[in-house]
Amino acid sequence: MTDKLSELARLLRGARESGKPLGAVPAALVPANAEEAYAVQDLVAPSLGRIAGWKVGAADPGAEPNCAPLFAELMAESPARFPARRFPMSGIEGELAFRFGRPLPPRAEPYGEEEVWQAVATLHPAIELVQSRFADLRAQAKLTMLADMQANGAFCYAAAVNQWRQVDFLRQPASLVLDGIPAANAVGGNAAGHPRRLLVWLANHLSRRGRGIAAGDIVTTGTHTGLVFAAPGATATVRFAGIGEASLTLAA
């Protein structure tokens, strides 16, 4: 591991521990490619506890996906409460997440689409709480954001939906409300397109990196409602028509 990647990991760990956001990353520390960004994730992850899932997304249906781990200590069932002071950015994204019923361990042969899809057990309405370790999220290079767990702060998920395979993910209505006031509405709003492509990519990405997907892992597949910022004390609720809802309160 290069000194450059170790130093970026040290800065990111320090920002998490202190709660003080970082300014601009020196150009010399910006990852040169995605593999370097994932290597930084690997260096930071042990300080955050057990990995219990993953976030995966893409800018559009043809773009290369990216991913980051979700940590058990930062995951909760809906209705969830997280301290606003720990997550001052308070970005809210309404998402759909999948829990795997069967493991997809590392192997030489790539996983196919149907094999991955059939390994999924349940669907869950979910909310990702977005929190960057940088003072200005949008000013960072994309690879620096990837190194910073793709700005994951915390995550909550609602009760399992067992009969979900008939869902039309490309036309799924979603809405987000803050304290009962509408904040976002969309139909088929996930920029990445169908989540099946993301899950297959993730299974093979993690297989190549010697990790795999464990039975019980939850994988969230990107926002359907865009990024909305909430105030301390607010309660955010995402509703997916015909599926269910999840809610999260930023305890003041």
Legacy VTK file of the C-alpha trace (Angstrom):
# vtk DataFile Version 3.0
C-alpha trace
ASCII
DATASET POLYDATA
POINTS 252 float
0.000 0.000 0.000
1.437 3.377 -0.975
2.085 6.198 1.494
-0.358 8.313 -0.531
-3.291 5.967 0.088
-2.374 5.468 3.733
-2.315 9.219 4.290
-5.716 9.737 2.677
-7.121 6.926 4.828
-5.605 8.565 7.921
-7.288 11.878 7.073
-10.657 10.209 6.533
-10.453 8.255 9.781
-9.480 11.416 11.624
-12.434 13.342 10.213
-14.806 10.608 11.358
-13.320 10.513 14.845
-13.200 14.271 15.363
-16.398 15.188 13.527
-14.474 18.035 11.872
-14.887 18.120 8.081
-11.896 18.195 5.789
-11.154 20.909 3.276
-9.747 20.231 -0.160
-7.620 17.098 -0.486
-4.121 17.809 -1.798
-3.922 16.796 -5.443
-1.144 14.347 -4.611
-3.545 12.341 -2.406
-6.446 12.043 -4.859
-6.793 8.388 -5.952
-5.582 7.827 -9.498
-8.269 5.256 -10.278
-11.119 3.285 -8.740
-8.838 0.529 -7.467
-6.904 3.056 -5.401
-10.172 4.456 -4.039
-11.322 0.970 -3.018
-7.932 0.376 -1.392
-8.534 3.448 0.786
-11.969 2.082 1.706
-10.244 -1.125 2.798
-7.889 0.834 5.046
-10.688 2.816 6.712
-13.233 -0.006 7.052
-11.671 -1.904 10.009
-12.125 1.160 12.233
-15.884 1.204 11.486
-16.780 -2.309 12.586
-18.569 -5.178 10.896
-19.654 -4.868 7.274
-23.339 -5.809 7.061
-24.147 -4.712 3.531
-23.246 -2.567 0.558
-24.354 0.470 -1.369
-24.056 0.332 -5.133
-25.063 2.822 -7.798
-24.272 4.326 -11.173
-24.697 7.694 -12.834
-26.848 6.258 -15.635
-27.863 2.837 -17.041
-24.674 2.549 -19.088
-22.172 3.921 -16.572
-19.705 1.836 -14.602
-21.175 1.266 -11.123
-19.363 1.950 -7.873
-19.859 0.656 -4.349
-19.027 1.079 -0.683
-19.640 -1.000 2.442
-22.428 -0.406 4.957
-21.513 -0.964 8.598
-23.689 -2.700 11.190
-23.194 0.062 13.757
-24.549 2.603 11.271
-27.589 0.585 10.172
-30.992 0.450 11.869
-34.481 -0.818 11.215
-37.204 1.713 10.419
-38.391 3.786 12.194
-34.808 4.788 12.967
-33.260 7.591 14.996
-29.782 8.994 14.429
-28.249 11.997 16.249
-28.279 15.075 14.031
-25.041 16.338 15.578
-23.205 13.282 14.251
-24.567 13.790 10.726
-24.662 17.576 10.213
-24.958 17.301 6.427
-28.260 15.422 6.920
-28.680 14.376 3.305
-31.679 12.098 2.745
-32.099 9.634 -0.122
-35.074 7.303 -0.575
-33.835 3.949 -1.852
-34.751 0.314 -2.444
-32.546 -2.317 -0.849
-32.251 -6.076 -1.299
-31.364 -8.668 1.345
-29.524 -11.725 0.068
-30.849 -15.096 1.195
-27.931 -17.059 -0.267
-24.225 -16.215 -0.240
-22.289 -15.397 -3.388
-18.720 -16.229 -2.362
-15.586 -15.420 -4.344
-14.969 -17.730 -7.295
-13.163 -17.806 -10.629
-16.332 -18.022 -12.743
-18.297 -14.766 -13.090
-21.789 -14.668 -11.637
-24.633 -14.452 -14.122
-27.655 -12.185 -13.887
-30.222 -14.865 -13.066
-28.023 -16.522 -10.444
-27.562 -13.239 -8.593
-31.229 -12.266 -8.900
-32.352 -15.613 -7.506
-30.001 -15.251 -4.517
-32.029 -12.227 -3.338
-34.604 -13.053 -0.664
-36.400 -9.803 0.190
-36.905 -6.196 -0.844
-36.866 -3.267 1.631
-37.830 0.408 1.382
-34.839 2.288 2.761
-33.262 5.650 3.511
-29.587 6.453 3.165
-28.361 9.239 5.414
-25.680 11.007 3.390
-22.696 12.429 5.257
-19.407 13.426 3.656
-16.159 13.773 5.568
-15.538 16.918 3.515
-16.843 20.417 4.118
-17.895 20.742 0.471
-19.176 17.450 -0.902
-19.640 18.654 -4.464
-16.158 20.154 -4.696
-14.451 16.791 -4.287
-13.108 14.627 -7.080
-15.346 11.620 -7.756
-12.581 9.199 -6.805
-12.032 10.998 -3.495
-15.745 10.653 -2.768
-15.508 6.953 -3.612
-12.615 6.597 -1.166
-14.865 8.239 1.452
-17.372 5.361 1.242
-19.293 7.279 -1.424
-20.496 9.723 1.280
-22.386 7.122 3.290
-23.296 8.275 6.766
-25.935 5.848 8.026
-28.739 3.681 6.702
-32.184 2.479 7.726
-34.417 -0.152 6.177
-38.061 -1.123 6.589
-39.749 -4.497 6.976
-39.150 -7.150 4.353
-41.294 -7.358 1.250
-41.383 -11.026 0.226
-43.556 -10.817 -2.896
-41.468 -8.328 -4.832
-40.468 -9.962 -8.104
-43.416 -8.448 -9.936
-42.246 -4.890 -9.130
-41.589 -2.760 -12.216
-38.440 -1.025 -10.977
-38.225 1.220 -14.021
-41.681 2.680 -13.336
-41.835 2.477 -9.555
-43.382 5.595 -7.941
-41.555 7.027 -4.936
-42.140 10.024 -2.695
-40.226 11.649 0.135
-41.739 13.802 2.863
-40.057 15.804 5.615
-42.229 16.292 8.701
-45.251 15.516 6.562
-44.385 18.078 3.871
-43.720 16.706 0.347
-40.038 17.082 -0.576
-39.656 14.867 -3.674
-41.725 12.737 -6.045
-40.521 10.546 -8.872
-41.508 7.630 -11.064
-38.658 5.287 -11.969
-36.303 7.852 -10.502
-33.195 5.719 -10.040
-30.597 7.134 -12.452
-28.818 3.777 -12.663
-31.811 2.051 -14.234
-32.781 -1.496 -13.246
-31.170 -2.638 -9.970
-30.482 -6.125 -11.313
-27.508 -4.808 -13.302
-26.070 -3.205 -10.159
-26.408 -6.377 -8.094
-24.650 -8.481 -10.743
-21.841 -5.955 -11.016
-21.453 -5.879 -7.224
-21.359 -9.673 -6.919
-18.564 -9.912 -9.474
-16.689 -6.878 -8.165
-16.623 -8.314 -4.641
-15.764 -11.775 -5.962
-12.739 -10.388 -7.807
-11.641 -8.639 -4.621
-11.852 -11.874 -2.627
-14.833 -10.906 -0.469
-18.185 -11.902 -1.978
-21.701 -11.229 -0.704
-22.763 -12.959 2.510
-26.201 -14.388 3.229
-28.053 -11.686 5.148
-26.188 -8.795 3.541
-28.389 -5.846 2.563
-27.537 -4.057 -0.673
-29.049 -0.664 -1.383
-29.163 0.408 -5.012
-29.211 4.199 -5.224
-31.652 7.017 -4.730
-35.110 7.116 -6.304
-35.864 10.562 -4.843
-32.657 12.513 -5.351
-30.695 14.089 -2.497
-32.762 16.224 -0.105
-31.336 17.986 2.945
-33.164 17.880 6.276
-32.948 20.029 9.404
-32.046 18.710 12.875
-35.131 17.224 14.491
-36.805 16.413 11.184
-38.407 13.084 10.355
-37.991 11.854 6.795
-40.321 9.241 5.312
-39.927 7.599 1.927
-42.933 5.842 0.409
-42.834 3.391 -2.471
-46.346 2.842 -3.831
-47.420 -0.776 -3.461
-44.237 -1.688 -1.569
-44.076 0.201 1.723
-42.265 2.984 3.535
-39.264 3.718 5.735
-38.714 6.587 8.133
-35.741 8.170 9.857
-35.579 10.913 12.496
-32.600 13.209 12.941
-32.749 13.519 16.719
-31.839 17.055 17.752
LINES 1 253
252 0 1 2 3 4 5 6 7 8 9 10 11 12 13 14 15 16 17 18 19 20 21 22 23 24 25 26 27 28 29 30 31 32 33 34 35 36 37 38 39 40 41 42 43 44 45 46 47 48 49 50 51 52 53 54 55 56 57 58 59 60 61 62 63 64 65 66 67 68 69 70 71 72 73 74 75 76 77 78 79 80 81 82 83 84 85 86 87 88 89 90 91 92 93 94 95 96 97 98 99 100 101 102 103 104 105 106 107 108 109 110 111 112 113 114 115 116 117 118 119 120 121 122 123 124 125 126 127 128 129 130 131 132 133 134 135 136 137 138 139 140 141 142 143 144 145 146 147 148 149 150 151 152 153 154 155 156 157 158 159 160 161 162 163 164 165 166 167 168 169 170 171 172 173 174 175 176 177 178 179 180 181 182 183 184 185 186 187 188 189 190 191 192 193 194 195 196 197 198 199 200 201 202 203 204 205 206 207 208 209 210 211 212 213 214 215 216 217 218 219 220 221 222 223 224 225 226 227 228 229 230 231 232 233 234 235 236 237 238 239 240 241 242 243 244 245 246 247 248 249 250 251
